[in-house]
Amino acid sequence: MAGVCTFARGVLQHCHLSPIHLSSIHHMAIAILGGGISGLTLAWYLQRAGVDYDLYEASPRPGGNIRSEQRDGYLVETGPNSLQLSEELRELLDGLGLTSQIQEAAAISQNRYVLRQGRYQQLPSSPPALLTSSFFSLKTRLNLVRELFKPAQPVNEQETLAHFFHRRFGPEVVDYALNPFISGIYAGDPAQLLLHKTFPQLAALEQQYGSVVRGLMNTKNPAGRRRIISLAGGLQTLTDTLAAQLRRAHTGQAATHLHCRPADGLWELETSGGPAPRLYHQVVVALPAYAAASLLQSQFPAVAAALHQVQHPPMAAIYTAYHRADVQHPLNGFGALHPKAEAPYAAGTIWTSSIFPDRAPAGQVLFTSFVGGIQYTEQARQPETAQKAAVHAELSRLYGIRAGAAPVWQYRFYWDKSIPQFDAHIAAAHRAIDALAEQGLHVAANWRAGVGVPDCVRQARKLATTLAGR
């Protein structure tokens, strides 16, 4: 009854109706548009709460960007390669009965490397380690100490990551820690990404403690770094299991038209399979920003225009395998990131078989190299053969691969539109789409929640709680 009352208040407020118009509404349902991790998780939680829903997914296979492929004896992830095990993700896996399927990353995956002066150097993993390591110059290490005493600056929601790190720590940290991390993990440019959209927790530490370093030392997780995991058979096991447990998931049906009826505030939906069989009192858009923009164009052109501005740079993943005996590097870590200052070809490479040894045949090593992103769009759009050759040449040079040794196997996966960029464009998109929530239109997607799977799971769970209470 509380949900009906909330719905009634919303309709009266936004459609200016008298209560008599609600007398014919006996049943409420929610439409979820998109079957990626956000849409699937939202539907699963709504189902558990007894809330009626319909999920519509354009592809015959739900799961969105999470995809695991068995190819020629190799297991490759063409989306996320691993997950940080957050509390929300742990709860989801337990509820799905997947806890026993968790695959722990090898212990050496705690080690991370950065290319510097043409060779890989291990990145210190904590503020104290930064002070004692030779990775940074003495000047930068002194800057880290001085940061403890720098006063906090007034909140500036337009501040970029590069500006924040430069004023707190200096240029070397920007060039050799921030830049490779943002380029390799987020396909982004720290000079464009906004601090308050990408890492709001760092801004909060400055305001609360007056120092980022002091804040990190005071808020350190007592359990240590979050566990890095995969699942038996790959991460697609997660989305396949979610989809299999949903009772009202409609695949192969893309949302093509969405309309809010002014008479009663209910939503009409058309899909590629025809008109939806019923009306919806709430709609959740779980689509990429560009797909959401196309869907909302006719009724909300200003919102669509903002969503069209969200950047999704091109990206290619090049999977390359060698005989282990042909590779001199010990590969004792998660992988290596490449600063823009080093003029690399790939933004970075994950040492896939070091993290999860079962991903390649015995006696081989498997690399996953990322070509592209906002700082490397030219490389991203090169032909596949050129990309494979360039990656092999770079791997050969950096990893001491035996002269004349060719890859045992190579494969490419390409995204014309990859990770959404949390820059000034996405800030405008957030403001535009959030204004529609009172009309019963919500978003559950990586361009709103954060690009990581744990971020999407957290947002979907929170939204399900909110919708179930309406």
Residue pairs with C-beta under 8 A, 6 or more apart in sequence:
2 469
2 470
3 28
3 468
3 469
3 470
4 28
6 469
6 470
7 28
7 281
7 470
8 19
8 22
10 265
10 438
10 439
10 440
11 17
11 21
11 22
11 264
11 265
12 18
12 19
13 438
14 265
14 438
14 439
15 262
15 263
15 264
15 265
17 263
17 264
17 265
21 263
21 264
22 264
25 264
25 266
25 281
27 52
28 52
28 281
28 282
29 52
29 53
29 54
29 278
29 279
29 280
29 281
30 46
30 51
30 52
30 53
30 54
30 280
30 281
30 282
30 283
30 284
30 467
31 53
31 54
31 56
31 267
31 269
31 276
31 280
31 282
31 283
31 284
32 39
32 42
32 43
32 46
32 53
32 54
32 55
32 56
32 284
32 286
32 444
33 39
33 56
33 255
33 258
33 269
33 283
33 284
33 285
33 286
33 287
33 295
34 55
34 56
34 57
34 58
34 64
34 255
34 285
34 286
34 287
34 291
34 445
35 55
35 56
35 57
35 59
35 62
35 63
35 64
35 243
35 249
35 251
35 286
36 62
36 63
36 64
36 65
36 66
36 239
36 286
36 445
36 446
36 456
37 63
37 64
37 65
37 66
37 238
37 239
37 242
37 453
37 456
37 457
37 460
38 64
38 286
38 444
38 445
38 446
38 449
38 456
38 457
38 459
38 460
39 55
39 57
39 62
39 64
39 284
39 286
39 444
39 460
40 55
40 62
40 63
40 239
40 242
40 243
40 246
40 249
41 92
41 242
41 444
41 456
41 457
41 460
41 461
41 464
42 284
42 286
42 444
42 460
42 463
42 464
43 53
43 55
43 242
43 246
43 248
43 249
44 92
44 95
44 96
44 242
44 245
44 246
45 460
45 461
45 464
45 465
45 468
46 53
46 464
46 467
46 468
47 53
47 245
47 246
47 247
47 248
48 95
49 464
49 465
49 468
50 468
51 464
51 467
51 468
52 248
53 248
54 248
54 250
54 276
54 278
54 280
55 246
55 248
55 249
55 250
56 250
56 253
56 254
56 255
56 269
56 271
56 276
57 249
57 250
57 251
57 252
57 253
57 254
58 252
58 253
58 254
58 255
58 272
59 251
59 252
60 251
60 252
61 251
62 239
62 240
62 242
62 243
62 249
62 251
63 236
63 239
63 240
63 243
64 79
64 239
65 78
65 79
65 80
66 79
66 80
66 235
66 236
66 238
66 239
66 453
67 77
67 78
67 79
67 236
68 75
68 76
68 77
68 78
68 233
68 234
68 235
68 236
68 237
69 75
69 76
69 77
69 78
69 234
71 411
72 409
73 360
73 361
74 319
74 321
74 359
74 360
74 361
74 366
74 409
74 411
75 233
75 234
75 356
75 358
75 359
76 319
76 352
76 359
76 366
76 368
76 411
76 413
77 230
77 234
77 235
77 368
78 317
78 413
79 235
80 235
80 452
80 453
81 230
81 350
81 352
81 355
81 368
82 105
82 228
82 229
82 230
82 235
82 355
82 356
83 89
83 228
83 229
83 230
83 235
83 452
83 453
83 454
84 226
84 227
84 228
84 229
84 452
84 454
85 102
85 226
85 227
85 228
85 229
85 454
86 226
86 454
86 457
86 458
88 454
88 457
88 458
88 461
89 453
89 454
89 457
91 461
92 238
92 457
92 461
93 99
93 101
93 102
93 238
96 238
96 241
96 242
96 245
97 241
98 231
98 237
98 238
98 241
101 231
101 232
101 233
101 237
102 229
102 230
102 231
103 229
103 230
103 231
103 232
103 356
104 227
104 228
104 229
105 227
105 228
105 229
105 230
105 334
105 355
105 356
106 354
106 355
106 356
106 357
108 332
108 333
108 334
108 354
109 228
109 333
109 334
109 354
109 355
110 125
110 225
110 333
110 334
111 122
111 332
111 333
111 334
112 122
112 123
112 125
112 333
112 334
112 335
112 336
112 337
113 120
113 121
113 122
113 123
113 333
113 335
113 336
113 337
114 120
114 121
114 123
114 135
114 176
114 177
114 180
114 336
114 337
114 338
114 339
115 121
115 180
115 336
115 337
115 338
115 339
115 342
115 344
115 398
116 135
116 176
116 339
116 342
117 342
118 342
119 398
120 329
120 336
120 398
121 135
122 135
122 333
123 135
123 177
124 130
124 132
124 133
124 135
125 225
127 144
127 213
127 216
127 217
130 136
130 141
130 144
131 141
131 144
131 145
135 176
136 144
136 172
136 173
136 176
137 172
139 170
139 172
140 169
140 170
140 172
140 173
143 169
143 170
143 173
144 169
144 213
147 168
147 169
147 211
147 212
147 213
148 211
148 213
148 214
149 211
150 168
150 210
150 211
151 210
152 206
152 207
152 210
152 211
153 167
153 206
155 203
155 207
157 194
157 196
157 427
158 194
158 424
159 194
159 195
159 196
159 203
160 190
160 191
160 192
160 193
160 194
160 195
161 178
161 182
161 190
161 191
161 193
161 194
161 195
161 198
161 199
162 174
162 178
162 179
162 189
162 190
162 191
163 191
163 195
164 195
164 202
164 203
165 173
165 174
165 177
165 178
165 190
166 173
166 174
168 206
168 212
174 190
175 339
175 340
175 341
176 339
176 341
178 190
179 190
179 339
179 340
179 341
180 337
180 338
180 339
180 340
180 347
180 348
181 337
182 188
182 189
182 190
182 193
182 198
183 189
183 337
183 338
183 339
183 340
183 347
183 348
183 373
183 374
183 375
183 376
184 337
184 338
184 347
184 348
184 370
185 337
186 193
186 198
186 373
186 419
186 421
186 422
186 451
187 313
187 315
187 347
187 370
187 372
187 373
187 374
187 418
187 419
187 421
188 198
188 313
188 373
188 374
188 375
188 419
188 421
188 422
188 423
189 374
189 375
192 374
192 421
192 423
192 424
193 421
193 422
193 423
194 422
194 423
194 424
194 426
194 427
195 202
195 203
196 203
197 422
197 423
197 426
197 427
197 430
198 422
202 212
204 215
205 211
205 212
205 214
205 215
205 216
205 219
206 212
206 215
208 215
209 215
209 218
228 334
228 355
230 356
231 237
231 238
235 453
243 249
243 251
250 271
250 273
252 272
252 273
253 271
253 272
253 273
254 271
254 272
255 269
255 270
255 271
255 287
255 295
256 270
256 271
256 272
256 295
257 268
257 269
257 270
257 295
257 298
258 267
258 268
258 269
258 270
258 283
258 295
258 296
258 299
259 267
259 268
259 269
259 298
259 299
260 266
260 267
260 268
260 299
260 439
260 440
260 441
261 267
261 268
261 279
265 281
265 439
265 440
266 279
266 280
266 281
267 279
267 280
267 281
267 282
267 283
267 440
267 441
268 275
268 276
268 279
269 275
269 276
269 280
269 283
270 276
280 440
281 440
282 440
282 441
282 442
282 467
282 470
283 440
283 441
283 442
284 442
284 443
284 444
284 463
284 467
285 292
285 295
285 296
285 433
285 441
285 442
285 443
285 444
285 445
286 443
286 444
286 445
287 295
287 445
288 312
288 417
288 420
288 445
288 447
289 307
289 308
289 310
289 312
289 420
289 426
289 429
289 445
289 447
290 307
290 308
290 310
290 312
290 417
292 304
292 307
292 433
292 443
292 445
293 303
293 304
293 305
293 307
293 308
294 304
296 303
296 304
296 307
297 304
300 436
302 432
303 432
303 433
303 435
303 436
306 425
306 428
306 429
306 431
306 432
306 433
307 429
307 432
307 433
309 425
309 428
309 429
310 420
310 421
310 425
310 426
310 429
310 447
311 374
311 420
311 421
311 423
311 425
311 426
312 417
312 418
312 419
312 420
312 421
313 372
313 373
313 374
313 377
313 380
313 417
313 418
313 419
313 421
314 372
314 377
314 380
314 381
314 414
314 415
314 416
314 417
314 418
315 370
315 371
315 372
315 373
315 380
315 414
315 415
315 418
315 419
316 370
316 371
316 372
316 380
316 384
316 387
316 412
316 413
316 414
316 415
317 368
317 369
317 370
317 371
317 412
317 413
317 414
318 346
318 368
318 369
318 370
318 371
318 387
318 388
318 391
318 410
318 411
318 412
319 352
319 366
319 367
319 368
319 369
319 409
319 410
319 411
319 412
319 413
320 366
320 367
320 369
320 388
320 391
320 392
320 395
320 407
320 409
320 410
321 360
321 361
321 364
321 365
321 366
321 367
321 407
321 408
321 409
321 410
322 364
322 365
322 367
322 395
322 401
322 405
322 407
322 408
323 363
323 364
323 405
323 408
324 363
324 364
324 365
325 363
325 402
326 401
326 402
326 405
327 365
327 399
327 400
327 401
327 402
328 399
328 400
328 401
328 402
329 398
329 399
329 400
331 351
331 353
331 354
331 365
331 399
332 354
333 351
333 354
334 350
334 351
334 354
334 355
335 348
335 349
335 350
335 351
335 354
335 355
335 368
336 348
336 349
336 351
336 398
337 347
337 348
338 344
338 346
338 347
338 348
340 375
344 394
345 371
345 379
345 390
345 391
345 393
345 394
346 369
346 370
346 371
346 379
346 391
346 394
347 370
347 371
347 372
347 373
347 375
347 376
348 369
348 370
349 367
349 368
349 369
349 370
349 395
350 367
350 368
350 369
351 365
351 367
352 359
352 360
352 366
352 367
352 368
353 359
353 360
353 364
353 365
353 366
354 365
359 366
360 366
364 408
367 395
369 391
369 394
369 395
371 379
371 380
371 382
371 387
371 390
371 391
372 379
372 380
372 381
372 418
373 380
373 418
373 419
374 421
379 387
379 390
382 390
384 412
384 414
387 412
388 407
388 410
388 412
391 410
392 406
392 407
392 410
395 401
396 405
419 446
419 451
420 426
420 446
420 447
420 451
422 451
426 447
429 447
430 448
433 441
433 443
433 448
434 443
436 442
442 463
442 467
444 456
444 459
444 460
444 463
445 456
446 452
446 455
446 456
448 459
449 455
449 456
449 458
449 459
449 460
450 456
450 459
